[in-house]
Amino acid sequence: MSSTTLEMHINRDHLGLKPFKCKHCDKTFTSQGICTVHEQMDHTEYNGKAQCNICKKQFAAAGECRTHCSKIRKGGPYSCKTCNRFFHARFELNHHMIDHVKLTCITCGLEFEGRRELDSHVINQHKVHKCNICDYQCATKLHI
């Protein structure tokens, strides 16, 4: 370990020093690299709008951009245009998009966005629900 690396290790890990200050705010960091990433993620602007450094999406407010960027860091760079969920891989997003395909109930003709909503509708509206105590039957669980 070089003397510079050792000095950085001691300053950062043992003394808690954060000598690298953001040019745009009062935050300080243990390394120039972390400081640069912060500046790019939280302070990059493009034509007066905040811009995500990862996917280049633009936002009117820096706060929206920070929220978006933190979601990308946690959830991945691929986002669903319908519900704004994030995914690490394109195939995960493609699989997720099945949830947003419009499906029609063959019994009543109502349209639903995704298999889960249609299945829930069919179970709650078209399945005959029976009371465990008496002979009462109805179309929805809520009325039992």
Phi and psi in degrees as GROMACS dihedral restraints (atoms count N, CA, C in turn):
[ dihedral_restraints ]
;  ai    aj    ak    al  type     phi  dphi    fc
    3     4     5     6     1   -71.8    20    10
    4     5     6     7     1   163.8    20    10
    6     7     8     9     1   -64.2    20    10
    7     8     9    10     1   -34.4    20    10
    9    10    11    12     1   -67.4    20    10
   10    11    12    13     1   -43.3    20    10
   12    13    14    15     1   -65.0    20    10
   13    14    15    16     1   -42.3    20    10
   15    16    17    18     1   -63.3    20    10
   16    17    18    19     1   -43.5    20    10
   18    19    20    21     1   -62.3    20    10
   19    20    21    22     1   -43.2    20    10
   21    22    23    24     1   -62.0    20    10
   22    23    24    25     1   -41.8    20    10
   24    25    26    27     1   -60.6    20    10
   25    26    27    28     1   -47.9    20    10
   27    28    29    30     1   -63.5    20    10
   28    29    30    31     1   -47.1    20    10
   30    31    32    33     1   -61.1    20    10
   31    32    33    34     1   -43.3    20    10
   33    34    35    36     1   -78.2    20    10
   34    35    36    37     1   -53.4    20    10
   36    37    38    39     1   -86.9    20    10
   37    38    39    40     1   -26.1    20    10
   39    40    41    42     1  -109.5    20    10
   40    41    42    43     1   -31.4    20    10
   42    43    44    45     1  -102.5    20    10
   43    44    45    46     1   -12.4    20    10
   45    46    47    48     1    69.5    20    10
   46    47    48    49     1    22.4    20    10
   48    49    50    51     1   -75.2    20    10
   49    50    51    52     1   143.1    20    10
   51    52    53    54     1  -130.3    20    10
   52    53    54    55     1    82.2    20    10
   54    55    56    57     1   -80.0    20    10
   55    56    57    58     1    -8.1    20    10
   57    58    59    60     1   -99.6    20    10
   58    59    60    61     1   112.1    20    10
   60    61    62    63     1  -100.4    20    10
   61    62    63    64     1   137.5    20    10
   63    64    65    66     1   -63.6    20    10
   64    65    66    67     1   139.6    20    10
   66    67    68    69     1   -72.1    20    10
   67    68    69    70     1   -16.5    20    10
   69    70    71    72     1  -110.3    20    10
   70    71    72    73     1   -19.2    20    10
   72    73    74    75     1  -146.0    20    10
   73    74    75    76     1  -174.3    20    10
   75    76    77    78     1   -90.3    20    10
   76    77    78    79     1     4.5    20    10
   78    79    80    81     1   -69.9    20    10
   79    80    81    82     1   144.5    20    10
   81    82    83    84     1  -123.2    20    10
   82    83    84    85     1   156.8    20    10
   84    85    86    87     1  -139.2    20    10
   85    86    87    88     1   159.1    20    10
   87    88    89    90     1   -79.1    20    10
   88    89    90    91     1   -19.3    20    10
   90    91    92    93     1  -141.6    20    10
   91    92    93    94     1   157.0    20    10
   93    94    95    96     1   -65.2    20    10
   94    95    96    97     1   -36.2    20    10
   96    97    98    99     1   -61.1    20    10
   97    98    99   100     1   -45.8    20    10
   99   100   101   102     1   -65.7    20    10
  100   101   102   103     1   -38.7    20    10
  102   103   104   105     1   -63.0    20    10
  103   104   105   106     1   -43.4    20    10
  105   106   107   108     1   -63.2    20    10
  106   107   108   109     1   -43.0    20    10
  108   109   110   111     1   -61.1    20    10
  109   110   111   112     1   -44.1    20    10
  111   112   113   114     1   -58.3    20    10
  112   113   114   115     1   -47.4    20    10
  114   115   116   117     1   -61.4    20    10
  115   116   117   118     1   -41.1    20    10
  117   118   119   120     1   -69.5    20    10
  118   119   120   121     1   -40.1    20    10
  120   121   122   123     1   -76.8    20    10
  121   122   123   124     1   -37.7    20    10
  123   124   125   126     1  -102.2    20    10
  124   125   126   127     1   -18.3    20    10
  126   127   128   129     1  -127.8    20    10
  127   128   129   130     1     0.6    20    10
  129   130   131   132     1   -69.1    20    10
  130   131   132   133     1   129.8    20    10
  132   133   134   135     1  -125.7    20    10
  133   134   135   136     1   147.4    20    10
  135   136   137   138     1  -136.3    20    10
  136   137   138   139     1   116.5    20    10
  138   139   140   141     1    52.9    20    10
  139   140   141   142     1    41.6    20    10
  141   142   143   144     1    80.1    20    10
  142   143   144   145     1     1.0    20    10
  144   145   146   147     1  -117.2    20    10
  145   146   147   148     1   149.5    20    10
  147   148   149   150     1   -73.0    20    10
  148   149   150   151     1   141.1    20    10
  150   151   152   153     1  -131.4    20    10
  151   152   153   154     1   134.9    20    10
  153   154   155   156     1   -68.8    20    10
  154   155   156   157     1   128.2    20    10
  156   157   158   159     1   -73.7    20    10
  157   158   159   160     1   -17.4    20    10
  159   160   161   162     1   -89.0    20    10
  160   161   162   163     1   -54.0    20    10
  162   163   164   165     1  -107.5    20    10
  163   164   165   166     1    -3.4    20    10
  165   166   167   168     1    70.0    20    10
  166   167   168   169     1    10.3    20    10
  168   169   170   171     1   -66.1    20    10
  169   170   171   172     1   141.5    20    10
  171   172   173   174     1  -105.0    20    10
  172   173   174   175     1   148.8    20    10
  174   175   176   177     1  -134.0    20    10
  175   176   177   178     1   148.8    20    10
  177   178   179   180     1   -71.5    20    10
  178   179   180   181     1   -30.7    20    10
  180   181   182   183     1  -123.9    20    10
  181   182   183   184     1   142.8    20    10
  183   184   185   186     1   -61.7    20    10
  184   185   186   187     1   -33.5    20    10
  186   187   188   189     1   -63.2    20    10
  187   188   189   190     1   -41.2    20    10
  189   190   191   192     1   -62.0    20    10
  190   191   192   193     1   -41.2    20    10
  192   193   194   195     1   -63.7    20    10
  193   194   195   196     1   -43.7    20    10
  195   196   197   198     1   -60.4    20    10
  196   197   198   199     1   -43.1    20    10
  198   199   200   201     1   -61.3    20    10
  199   200   201   202     1   -47.0    20    10
  201   202   203   204     1   -59.3    20    10
  202   203   204   205     1   -48.5    20    10
  204   205   206   207     1   -63.5    20    10
  205   206   207   208     1   -38.0    20    10
  207   208   209   210     1   -67.6    20    10
  208   209   210   211     1   -34.6    20    10
  210   211   212   213     1   -65.5    20    10
  211   212   213   214     1   -40.6    20    10
  213   214   215   216     1   -62.1    20    10
  214   215   216   217     1   -44.7    20    10
  216   217   218   219     1   -60.6    20    10
  217   218   219   220     1   -37.6    20    10
  219   220   221   222     1   -83.0    20    10
  220   221   222   223     1   -44.1    20    10
  222   223   224   225     1  -104.1    20    10
  223   224   225   226     1   -18.0    20    10
  225   226   227   228     1   117.4    20    10
  226   227   228   229     1   166.4    20    10
  228   229   230   231     1   -83.8    20    10
  229   230   231   232     1    -8.8    20    10
  231   232   233   234     1   -98.8    20    10
  232   233   234   235     1   122.8    20    10
  234   235   236   237     1  -116.5    20    10
  235   236   237   238     1   145.3    20    10
  237   238   239   240     1   -80.4    20    10
  238   239   240   241     1   125.7    20    10
  240   241   242   243     1   -71.0    20    10
  241   242   243   244     1   -19.5    20    10
  243   244   245   246     1   -85.3    20    10
  244   245   246   247     1   -46.2    20    10
  246   247   248   249     1  -120.7    20    10
  247   248   249   250     1     0.5    20    10
  249   250   251   252     1    66.0    20    10
  250   251   252   253     1    19.0    20    10
  252   253   254   255     1   -73.9    20    10
  253   254   255   256     1   151.4    20    10
  255   256   257   258     1  -113.4    20    10
  256   257   258   259     1   148.3    20    10
  258   259   260   261     1  -136.2    20    10
  259   260   261   262     1   149.6    20    10
  261   262   263   264     1   -76.1    20    10
  262   263   264   265     1   -30.1    20    10
  264   265   266   267     1  -129.0    20    10
  265   266   267   268     1   149.6    20    10
  267   268   269   270     1   -61.7    20    10
  268   269   270   271     1   -37.0    20    10
  270   271   272   273     1   -64.3    20    10
  271   272   273   274     1   -31.8    20    10
  273   274   275   276     1   -65.7    20    10
  274   275   276   277     1   -41.4    20    10
  276   277   278   279     1   -64.0    20    10
  277   278   279   280     1   -44.8    20    10
  279   280   281   282     1   -59.6    20    10
  280   281   282   283     1   -43.0    20    10
  282   283   284   285     1   -63.8    20    10
  283   284   285   286     1   -40.9    20    10
  285   286   287   288     1   -63.0    20    10
  286   287   288   289     1   -35.0    20    10
  288   289   290   291     1   -60.7    20    10
  289   290   291   292     1   -21.5    20    10
  291   292   293   294     1   -57.7    20    10
  292   293   294   295     1   -31.6    20    10
  294   295   296   297     1   -65.4    20    10
  295   296   297   298     1   -17.7    20    10
  297   298   299   300     1  -104.8    20    10
  298   299   300   301     1     3.5    20    10
  300   301   302   303     1   -73.6    20    10
  301   302   303   304     1   134.5    20    10
  303   304   305   306     1   -73.1    20    10
  304   305   306   307     1   127.6    20    10
  306   307   308   309     1  -124.6    20    10
  307   308   309   310     1   145.5    20    10
  309   310   311   312     1  -110.1    20    10
  310   311   312   313     1   134.1    20    10
  312   313   314   315     1   -70.3    20    10
  313   314   315   316     1   125.4    20    10
  315   316   317   318     1   -74.1    20    10
  316   317   318   319     1   -15.9    20    10
  318   319   320   321     1   -83.6    20    10
  319   320   321   322     1   -45.6    20    10
  321   322   323   324     1  -119.7    20    10
  322   323   324   325     1    -9.1    20    10
  324   325   326   327     1    84.9    20    10
  325   326   327   328     1     0.0    20    10
  327   328   329   330     1   -68.5    20    10
  328   329   330   331     1   146.5    20    10
  330   331   332   333     1   -98.4    20    10
  331   332   333   334     1   143.7    20    10
  333   334   335   336     1  -134.5    20    10
  334   335   336   337     1   150.0    20    10
  336   337   338   339     1   -94.5    20    10
  337   338   339   340     1    95.4    20    10
  339   340   341   342     1   102.0    20    10
  340   341   342   343     1   155.4    20    10
  342   343   344   345     1   -62.3    20    10
  343   344   345   346     1   -40.5    20    10
  345   346   347   348     1   -61.7    20    10
  346   347   348   349     1   -44.2    20    10
  348   349   350   351     1   -65.7    20    10
  349   350   351   352     1   -41.0    20    10
  351   352   353   354     1   -64.5    20    10
  352   353   354   355     1   -46.5    20    10
  354   355   356   357     1   -60.0    20    10
  355   356   357   358     1   -43.3    20    10
  357   358   359   360     1   -62.0    20    10
  358   359   360   361     1   -42.4    20    10
  360   361   362   363     1   -60.3    20    10
  361   362   363   364     1   -48.9    20    10
  363   364   365   366     1   -61.9    20    10
  364   365   366   367     1   -44.5    20    10
  366   367   368   369     1   -63.2    20    10
  367   368   369   370     1   -43.0    20    10
  369   370   371   372     1   -84.2    20    10
  370   371   372   373     1   -24.6    20    10
  372   373   374   375     1  -108.9    20    10
  373   374   375   376     1   -29.2    20    10
  375   376   377   378     1  -116.6    20    10
  376   377   378   379     1   -13.3    20    10
  378   379   380   381     1   -82.5    20    10
  379   380   381   382     1   139.9    20    10
  381   382   383   384     1   -80.4    20    10
  382   383   384   385     1   123.4    20    10
  384   385   386   387     1  -104.8    20    10
  385   386   387   388     1   131.6    20    10
  387   388   389   390     1  -112.8    20    10
  388   389   390   391     1   142.5    20    10
  390   391   392   393     1   -73.5    20    10
  391   392   393   394     1   138.1    20    10
  393   394   395   396     1   -75.4    20    10
  394   395   396   397     1   -16.0    20    10
  396   397   398   399     1  -100.7    20    10
  397   398   399   400     1   -40.9    20    10
  399   400   401   402     1  -125.8    20    10
  400   401   402   403     1  -168.3    20    10
  402   403   404   405     1   -91.4    20    10
  403   404   405   406     1     8.8    20    10
  405   406   407   408     1   -64.9    20    10
  406   407   408   409     1   138.0    20    10
  408   409   410   411     1  -132.4    20    10
  409   410   411   412     1   147.8    20    10
  411   412   413   414     1  -155.1    20    10
  412   413   414   415     1   172.8    20    10
  414   415   416   417     1   -85.5    20    10
  415   416   417   418     1   -21.3    20    10
  417   418   419   420     1  -123.3    20    10
  418   419   420   421     1   146.5    20    10
  420   421   422   423     1   -63.7    20    10
  421   422   423   424     1   -30.2    20    10
  423   424   425   426     1   -63.7    20    10
  424   425   426   427     1   -27.0    20    10
  426   427   428   429     1   -91.3    20    10
  427   428   429   430     1     2.6    20    10
